[in-house]
């Protein structure tokens, strides 16, 4: 029997991070639920034990059910029958198993049927599910859309929909349209308010993940005559009410178990969420940040699967009388894959902890006024969450694709054959750097935290870290990399040339990413001996990448941009 939780010590390392105590105590309101619910924790240790037990169940389910169904789901996929989605048999088995295990609505409050878990252990579950089957993660993981209902809907809507999600009903976020991909300001699905105050939706949505879900969050144009984001509102559509047909399922390269649908809305009844005109400006931004953290978790899970497939094959495959893992060229690929995996995971969980704290403070602020120190702390972690989310989504998805590529390379010709899981993993990986905002859009979101100093200020805080004597040389290298980064930022800012800044943005964000992940791994190595090898490999790799970008920026003239532009 396989267990994707117990076979991976990294989860308990991050679950025991010092910041988790603050997160748990805030989330549990100093364990106020202990007298109301017999399954609510009494103290911090009790809460962590609860997370550990549930994650163990997730790990067992991933290893014994979801992973076992992955190949069959990839081959058969979902289909449309009478304008409805019929899941692959394996997908339905996965959903049934998750429902029976009570693994839906994990982060929702107990009063609404959830487990009241912080985001961090929920993201750990998403990490494991993605390793088992990245396509299924797109169904199971959309439960985090309930966060948007919890944050912005009224109490009646919360009571109406969130318990259903916790009981196992599925969700989707219907944003994209045929003429509105990343540019969501162009959304034209029409929301019309009837004389009795109710709303109906008409139009087409495309590329909707799990588009035939039970409960939909829909971005629609509610303001007649508008053409920008100020005319958009957010709505809840309940499939029970009818009015939406699945026109077709896209024939995708990967994540084939997840139905990506084109939907036709015909006078579909819907409920307004929150206030009019804030659909894109406020609600979708919150929704997308949660989705991007989820894709970062998916990327890490796929990276884990790719690394393990490559490692197992390299140990078994023999050439010239010995296992190929004994050849330095292969060993270097594997060690770099592992370093990128560990760096991705430590960035993912740093980000999830920051998101946890700021979201919990936001929730507390609805119950009572925050004091001065709490407001200051909430603002600090909100800024870090805003900075780390695009960094995590961008860096982990790119590393995911690189690890999937290297997994195929380790397998050689066998990796090109469908008999090996790495071929599916390679196809599944490709989407991670595209959906929920391409890597290029993550750079756009992250660059302001480069130019305003958010990343550099956080890095400077880490320079005070006390490290073991054997890690001092790594800390010195990171310090030098930081200076290269600071010099590059100063040059770009000093140019006062927007075209030059835009052109260099990707390089600056990547430089920040390598240094941030280096310091996170350095911290991990102080608590976990096994992290030290990845620390050394990753910092050596990052050192070369930062130097490359520093040289490019330092020796580049603004007029040379013309060589890269097409007109």
C-alpha positions in Angstrom: 0.0 0.0 0.0 1.3 3.4 -1.0 0.9 6.5 1.1 1.9 9.8 -0.5 2.1 11.6 2.9 4.2 9.2 5.0 6.6 8.5 2.1 7.5 12.2 1.9 9.2 13.7 5.0 9.0 17.2 3.5 5.3 17.5 4.6 6.0 17.1 8.3 9.0 19.5 8.0 6.8 22.3 6.7 3.9 21.4 9.0 6.3 21.9 11.9 7.5 25.3 10.7 7.6 27.8 13.6 5.1 30.1 12.0 2.4 27.3 12.1 1.8 27.9 15.9 0.7 31.5 15.2 -1.4 30.4 12.2 -3.2 27.6 14.2 -3.9 29.8 17.2 -5.3 32.6 15.0 -7.3 30.2 12.9 -8.8 28.5 16.0 -9.4 31.8 17.8 -7.4 30.3 20.7 -9.4 27.1 20.4 -12.8 28.6 21.1 -14.5 25.8 19.2 -13.2 23.1 21.6 -16.4 23.2 23.7 -18.8 23.4 20.7 -17.5 20.5 18.5 -16.2 17.2 19.7 -13.7 17.0 16.8 -12.3 20.6 17.4 -8.8 20.7 18.8 -8.1 21.6 22.4 -4.6 23.1 21.8 -1.9 23.5 19.1 -0.5 20.0 19.5 -4.1 18.6 19.2 -4.6 20.7 16.0 -1.4 19.5 14.3 -2.3 15.9 15.3 -5.6 16.4 13.5 -3.9 17.8 10.4 -1.5 14.8 10.5 -4.3 12.3 10.7 -6.3 13.8 7.8 -3.2 14.2 5.6 -2.4 10.6 6.3 -5.8 9.7 4.9 -5.2 11.9 1.9 -1.9 10.3 1.3 -3.3 6.8 1.5 -6.2 7.7 -0.8 -3.8 9.3 -3.3 -1.4 6.3 -3.3 -4.0 3.5 -3.4 -6.9 5.0 -5.4 -6.2 8.2 -7.3 -2.8 7.3 -8.6 -4.0 3.8 -9.5 -6.8 5.3 -11.6 -4.6 7.9 -13.3 -3.6 6.0 -16.5 -7.2 4.8 -17.2 -8.6 8.3 -16.7 -6.0 9.7 -19.1 -6.9 7.2 -21.7 -10.7 7.4 -21.5 -11.4 10.9 -20.2 -14.8 12.5 -19.8 -17.5 12.9 -22.5 -20.6 14.9 -23.2 -23.9 13.1 -23.1 -27.1 15.1 -23.6 -25.3 18.4 -22.9 -24.0 17.0 -19.6 -20.5 15.8 -18.6 -20.0 12.2 -17.8 -16.7 11.7 -15.9 -14.4 8.8 -16.7 -15.1 5.8 -14.4 -11.8 6.3 -12.5 -12.6 10.0 -11.9 -16.0 9.1 -10.4 -14.3 6.6 -8.1 -11.9 9.3 -7.0 -14.6 11.7 -6.2 -16.7 9.1 -4.3 -13.6 8.2 -2.3 -12.9 11.8 -1.4 -16.5 12.4 -0.4 -16.6 9.3 1.8 -13.3 10.4 3.4 -14.7 13.8 4.2 -12.0 15.6 2.2 -14.2 18.4 0.7 -14.4 21.9 2.2 -11.3 21.3 4.2 -10.6 25.0 4.9 -14.3 26.0 5.6 -15.5 26.8 9.1 -17.0 24.0 11.2 -20.3 25.8 11.5 -20.7 25.4 7.7 -19.6 21.8 7.7 -15.9 22.2 7.0 -12.8 21.0 8.9 -11.6 24.6 9.6 -8.1 23.7 8.4 -5.7 26.6 7.6 -4.7 26.9 4.0 -1.3 25.3 4.5 -2.4 21.8 5.3 -5.1 22.0 2.6 -2.3 23.0 0.1 -0.4 19.9 1.3 -3.3 17.8 0.3 -3.5 19.5 -3.1 0.3 18.8 -3.5 -0.3 15.1 -2.9 -3.4 14.8 -5.1 -1.5 16.5 -7.9 1.3 14.0 -7.6 -1.3 11.2 -7.9 -3.2 12.7 -10.9 -2.8 16.4 -11.9 -6.1 16.2 -13.8 -8.1 15.1 -10.8 -6.6 17.9 -8.7 -8.5 20.3 -11.1 -11.8 18.8 -9.9 -11.0 18.2 -6.2 -9.0 21.4 -5.8 -11.8 23.7 -7.1 -13.3 23.4 -3.6 -11.2 26.4 -2.8 -13.7 28.5 -4.8 -15.8 28.2 -1.7 -13.3 30.7 -0.1 -14.8 33.4 -2.4 -18.3 32.6 -1.3 -17.2 32.6 2.3 -15.3 35.9 2.0 -17.8 38.0 -0.1 -21.3 36.4 -0.1 -24.0 37.2 2.4 -24.8 34.9 5.3 -27.8 33.3 3.5 -25.6 32.4 0.5 -22.9 31.0 2.8 -25.5 28.8 4.6 -27.0 27.7 1.3 -23.9 26.8 -0.7 -20.9 26.1 1.5 -22.3 23.1 3.4 -23.0 21.5 -0.1 -19.4 21.9 -1.0 -18.3 20.4 2.3 -20.6 17.5 1.6 -18.9 16.9 -1.7 -20.5 18.9 -4.4 -18.1 20.3 -7.0 -17.4 23.9 -8.1 -16.1 25.8 -11.0 -15.1 29.4 -11.8 -16.5 30.5 -15.1 -14.4 33.4 -16.2 -12.9 32.9 -19.7 -14.8 33.5 -23.0 -14.0 32.9 -26.6 -12.9 36.6 -27.0 -11.7 37.1 -23.4 -8.8 35.0 -22.3 -6.3 36.7 -20.0 -8.0 40.0 -20.7 -11.0 39.5 -18.4 -12.1 43.1 -18.9 -13.5 42.0 -22.2 -16.0 39.5 -20.7 -19.4 40.0 -22.3 -21.6 37.2 -20.8 -24.7 39.3 -20.0 -26.3 39.5 -16.6 -29.8 40.9 -16.7 -31.8 41.9 -13.6 -35.5 41.1 -13.9 -38.3 43.2 -12.4 -38.5 41.0 -9.3 -34.9 41.7 -8.6 -33.5 38.3 -9.6 -30.8 37.8 -12.3 -30.4 35.7 -15.4 -27.3 35.0 -17.4 -26.9 34.7 -21.2 -23.9 34.0 -23.3 -20.9 31.7 -23.8 -18.0 30.7 -21.6 -15.0 28.7 -22.9 -12.1 26.8 -21.3 -14.0 26.3 -18.1 -12.3 23.7 -15.9 -14.9 21.2 -14.5 -17.5 23.3 -16.4 -20.5 21.0 -15.5 -19.9 21.4 -11.8 -22.7 21.7 -9.2 -22.0 25.3 -8.2 -20.4 27.9 -10.4 -18.9 31.3 -9.7 -19.5 33.4 -12.9 -18.1 36.7 -14.0 -20.7 38.5 -16.1 -21.4 42.0 -17.4 -24.1 43.5 -15.3 -23.9 47.2 -16.3 -25.5 48.0 -19.7 -23.2 49.9 -22.1 -19.9 49.2 -20.3 -16.9 47.6 -21.9 -14.3 47.5 -19.1 -13.8 45.8 -15.8 -16.0 48.3 -13.9 -19.1 46.8 -15.6 -18.5 43.3 -14.3 -20.1 41.5 -11.3 -19.8 38.1 -9.7 -22.7 35.6 -9.7 -23.4 32.2 -8.3 -25.1 29.7 -10.7 -26.6 26.5 -9.3 -26.8 23.6 -11.7 -30.0 22.4 -10.1 -31.8 25.4 -11.6 -30.9 24.6 -15.2 -30.2 27.0 -18.0 -26.6 26.0 -18.9 -25.6 23.4 -21.4 -22.2 21.9 -22.1 -21.6 22.5 -25.8 -18.4 20.5 -25.9 -15.3 19.3 -24.0 -11.9 20.5 -25.3 -9.5 17.8 -26.6 -6.5 18.7 -24.6 -2.8 17.7 -24.6 -2.9 16.8 -20.9 -4.9 16.8 -17.6 -7.4 14.8 -19.6 -9.5 13.6 -16.7 -10.5 17.3 -16.0 -13.3 18.3 -18.4 -12.5 21.7 -19.9 -15.9 22.9 -21.2 -17.6 25.4 -23.5 -20.8 26.4 -21.8 -23.9 28.1 -23.2 -26.0 30.2 -20.8 -29.7 30.6 -21.7 -31.6 32.7 -19.2 -29.7 30.8 -16.4 -30.9 31.9 -13.0 -28.1 33.4 -10.8 -27.5 35.2 -7.6 -25.4 38.3 -7.2 -22.3 37.9 -5.0 -21.5 41.0 -2.9 -21.8 44.3 -4.7 -22.3 45.1 -8.3 -19.3 46.3 -10.4 -16.7 44.6 -8.1 -16.7 41.3 -9.9 -13.3 41.7 -11.6 -11.8 44.5 -9.5 -12.2 42.7 -6.2 -13.7 39.2 -6.3 -11.9 37.7 -9.3 -8.6 39.1 -8.0 -9.1 37.2 -4.7 -10.3 34.1 -6.6 -7.3 34.1 -8.9 -4.8 34.5 -6.1 -6.3 31.4 -4.5 -6.2 29.6 -7.8 -2.6 30.6 -8.4 -1.6 29.1 -5.1 -3.4 26.0 -6.1 -1.6 25.8 -9.4 1.7 26.2 -7.6 0.7 23.2 -5.4 -0.2 21.3 -8.6 3.2 22.2 -10.1 5.0 20.9 -7.0 3.0 17.7 -7.0 3.8 17.1 -10.7 7.5 17.8 -10.0 7.4 15.3 -7.2 5.9 12.6 -9.6 8.5 13.5 -12.3 11.4 13.2 -9.9 10.3 9.9 -8.4 9.7 8.4 -11.9 13.1 9.5 -13.0 14.9 8.3 -9.9 13.3 4.9 -9.9 14.1 4.4 -13.6 17.7 5.5 -13.2 18.2 3.0 -10.4 16.7 0.1 -12.4 18.0 0.9 -16.0 21.4 -0.7 -16.7 23.8 0.4 -19.5 27.3 -0.8 -20.0 27.0 -3.1 -17.0 25.8 -0.6 -14.3 22.7 1.4 -13.4 22.6 4.7 -15.2 22.2 6.6 -11.9 26.0 5.8 -11.4 26.9 8.0 -14.5 27.7 11.6 -13.4 25.7 13.1 -16.2 22.5 11.3 -15.0 23.3 11.9 -11.3 23.6 15.7 -12.0 20.2 15.8 -13.7 18.6 14.0 -10.8 20.2 16.1 -8.1 19.2 19.3 -9.9 15.6 17.9 -10.3 15.5 17.3 -6.5 16.9 20.7 -5.7 14.3 22.4 -7.9 11.6 20.3 -6.3 12.6 21.1 -2.8 13.1 24.8 -3.7 9.6 24.9 -5.3 8.0 23.2 -2.2 9.6 25.5 0.3 8.5 28.6 -1.7 5.0 27.1 -2.0 4.6 26.7 1.8 6.2 30.0 2.6 3.6 31.6 0.4 0.7 29.5 1.9 1.7 30.6 5.4 1.7 34.3 4.4 -1.7 33.8 2.8 -2.9 32.0 5.9 -2.1 34.8 8.3 -3.4 37.7 6.2 -6.7 35.8 5.4 -7.2 34.9 9.0 -6.7 38.5 10.1 -9.2 39.6 7.5 -11.7 37.1 8.9 -11.1 38.2 12.5 -11.6 41.8 11.4 -15.2 40.9 10.5 -15.8 39.8 14.1 -14.0 42.5 16.0 -11.6 45.5 15.5 -8.0 44.5 15.2 -5.6 46.3 17.6 -2.6 48.3 16.3 -0.1 45.4 16.4 -2.6 43.1 14.6 -3.2 45.7 11.9 0.5 46.1 11.4 1.1 42.4 11.2 -1.9 41.9 8.9 -0.6 44.5 6.5 2.9 43.0 6.6 1.7 39.5 5.7 -0.8 40.8 3.1 2.1 42.4 1.2 4.2 39.3 1.4 1.3 37.1 0.2 0.7 39.5 -2.7 4.4 39.4 -3.6 5.0 35.6 -3.1 1.9 34.4 -4.9 3.0 35.3 -8.4 6.5 34.3 -7.6 5.4 30.9 -6.4 3.1 30.3 -9.3 5.7 31.5 -11.9 8.8 29.7 -10.5 7.2 26.4 -9.5 5.4 26.0 -12.8 8.5 26.6 -14.8 10.5 24.2 -12.6 7.7 21.7 -13.0 8.0 21.8 -16.8 11.8 21.5 -16.5 11.5 18.5 -14.2 9.0 16.8 -16.5 11.4 17.4 -19.4 14.3 15.9 -17.5 12.2 13.0 -16.4 11.7 12.1 -20.1 15.4 12.6 -20.8 16.4 10.2 -18.0 14.1 7.6 -19.6 15.6 8.1 -23.0 13.6 6.5 -25.8 11.3 4.7 -23.3 10.1 8.1 -22.0 8.6 8.8 -25.4 6.4 5.7 -25.1 2.9 5.8 -23.5 3.8 2.7 -21.5 5.6 4.9 -19.0 4.0 7.4 -16.7 6.5 10.1 -17.5 4.9 10.6 -20.9 1.6 11.6 -19.2 3.4 13.6 -16.5 5.1 15.6 -19.3 1.8 16.4 -21.0 0.2 17.3 -17.7 3.0 19.6 -16.7 2.8 21.9 -19.7 -0.4 23.7 -18.7 0.9 24.8 -15.3 2.8 27.8 -16.7 -0.2 28.8 -18.8 -3.5 28.7 -17.0 -4.6 31.0 -14.1 -2.2 33.5 -15.6 0.8 32.7 -17.8 4.3 33.0 -16.4 4.6 36.3 -18.3 1.5 37.6 -16.4 3.0 36.4 -13.1 6.1 38.6 -14.0 3.8 41.6 -14.5 2.2 40.9 -11.1 5.6 40.4 -9.4 7.7 43.2 -10.9 6.2 45.9 -8.7 7.5 44.0 -5.7 11.0 44.1 -7.3 10.9 47.9 -8.0 9.3 48.8 -4.7 11.7 46.6 -2.7 9.3 44.0 -1.2 11.6 41.1 -2.1 14.8 42.9 -1.2 13.5 43.9 2.2 12.4 40.3 2.9 15.8 39.0 1.8 17.6 41.5 4.0 15.6 40.2 7.0 16.9 36.7 6.2 20.5 37.9 6.3 20.2 37.9 10.1 19.5 34.2 10.2 21.9 32.2 12.4 23.2 29.2 10.5 25.4 26.2 11.1 29.1 26.7 10.5 29.0 24.4 7.4 26.3 26.7 5.9 28.2 29.9 6.3 29.7 29.7 2.8 26.2 29.3 1.3 25.0 32.3 3.2 27.9 34.3 1.8 27.1 33.2 -1.7 23.4 34.3 -1.2 24.7 37.6 0.2 26.7 38.2 -3.0 23.8 37.2 -5.2 21.7 39.7 -3.3 24.1 42.5 -4.1 24.1 41.5 -7.8 20.3 41.6 -7.7 20.2 45.0 -5.9 22.7 46.5 -8.5 20.5 45.2 -11.4 17.4 46.7 -9.8 19.1 50.0 -9.3 20.3 50.1 -12.9 16.8 49.3 -14.3 15.1 51.8 -12.0 17.7 54.4 -12.8 17.0 54.2 -16.5 13.5 55.7 -16.0 12.6 53.9 -19.2 9.4 51.9 -19.1 10.2 49.8 -22.2 13.6 48.9 -20.7 12.0 48.0 -17.4 9.4 45.8 -19.0 12.0 44.1 -21.1 14.1 43.3 -18.0 11.2 42.4 -15.7 11.5 38.6 -16.2 15.2 38.5 -15.4 14.7 40.6 -12.2 11.8 38.5 -11.0 13.8 35.3 -11.6 16.8 36.7 -9.8 14.6 37.5 -6.8 13.1 34.0 -7.0 16.5 32.2 -6.9 17.6 34.2 -3.9 14.3 33.9 -2.0 14.2 30.1 -2.5 17.9 29.9 -1.5 17.2 31.5 1.8 14.1 29.4 2.4 16.2 26.3 1.8 18.9 27.6 4.1 16.3 27.9 6.8 15.1 24.4 6.2 18.6 23.1 6.4 18.9 24.4 9.9 16.0 22.2 11.0 16.5 19.2 8.6 19.8 17.6 7.6 18.2 16.1 4.5 17.6 19.6 3.1 21.3 20.5 3.0 22.1 18.6 -0.2 19.3 20.4 -2.1 20.4 23.7 -0.6 23.9 23.4 -1.9 22.9 22.2 -5.3 20.2 24.8 -5.7 22.3 27.8 -4.6 25.1 26.7 -7.0 22.5 26.5 -9.8 20.9 29.8 -8.7 24.3 31.5 -8.5 24.9 30.8 -12.2 21.4 32.0 -13.2 21.7 35.2 -11.2 25.2 35.9 -12.6 23.8 35.4 -16.1 21.0 37.8 -15.6 23.2 40.3 -13.9 25.6 40.3 -16.8 22.9 40.6 -19.3 21.3 43.6 -17.5 24.6 45.2 -16.7 25.9 45.2 -20.3 22.7 46.0 -22.1 21.8 49.3 -23.7 18.2 50.5 -24.1 18.6 51.0 -27.9 19.5 47.3 -28.2 15.8 46.4 -27.4 15.0 47.1 -31.1 16.7 43.9 -32.0 14.2 41.9 -30.0 11.0 43.6 -31.2 8.6 42.7 -34.0 6.5 45.4 -35.6 
